[in-house]
Amino acid sequence: MVYLPSPEEIAAAATPKGAWTRAQLAEWGVPWPPPKGWKGELIERWKAAQQDGTPPPRHGPDPTGFAQETLDFG
C-alpha cells in the first residue's frame, strides 16, 4: 500500500547515512532507483492533500490518486 508521508516523516525515515531504503521508498510509491526530485514531489503532494484540512489516510488506497506507474517524479 502506498502512503503519503509528511516532510517530518520523510526526514525521520532516513538512515544514519542520510539515505532511504528501497522498501521505505516503495511504501511511499517512489520507484527504484529514486528519481531526482522525489522528496520535493512527495512534500508537494502532502501539502496539496493538507489544503482541505483533512490529513491523508495512513494506510489504504493510494492517497495521491495515482498508480505507481503514473507518478511523475521527474
C-alpha angles and dihedrals in degrees: 000000000000119000126193106222128205119242088256092053091050091053093044092052093060117113119241087266091056099254135111128236123246090241092053093050090048090054088056093046095250113145123234124278090035111240123233111278097022094134093051091048092052092047092050091050091049091050091049090052090052094056093085091051094244118114115229116257115269092224135006133065118009103286092205091062093232134103114239091250091061101044112122107219093151 
